[in-house]
Every structure is written in structure tokens, then in C-alpha cells.
Amino acid sequence: MSDVTIQVKDNGPFLVQGDVSIVDAEGQEFAANGKAIALCRCGASTNQPFCTGNHKEIGFESVPRASGD
């Protein structure tokens, strides 16, 4: 299995790269097609849990940084 990386994009989605499955609360798997996946952080996506770019339209702002500890 390959490494999985989740990158927090400034004012945008979580970008998930690597071999990962996304499963809903009922155990049904979303089709990921082996590509990088952008997951919504702002709550405005019309295709949850995936990002549709609506964060730009609503002015979503979030730039968290790791503490480095």
C-alpha cells in the first residue's frame, strides 16, 4: 500500500493523495478512481464530501499551520 498524504490547502479543501477509500456512514464506498481527492472543509460543496470550489464563492478563510512539535 502506498503512503497517504492529506494536505490542508489554504482557504480550500483537504487534498488527499495516495491509496485511500472514502466510506459513508452506511459503509458505502465513494468512487475515487485512484486520483487525488479534494474534500470539502467549508461545508458549501454541492457534492459532499468532495470539494466543488464553492469555498471561493463564499469567502471561506482558514489557514491552519502545524505547530512543529
Secondary structure, 3 states (H helix, E strand, C coil): CCCCEEEECCCCCEEEECCCCCECCCCCECCCCCCCEEECCCCCCCECCECCCHHHHHCCCCCCCCCCC
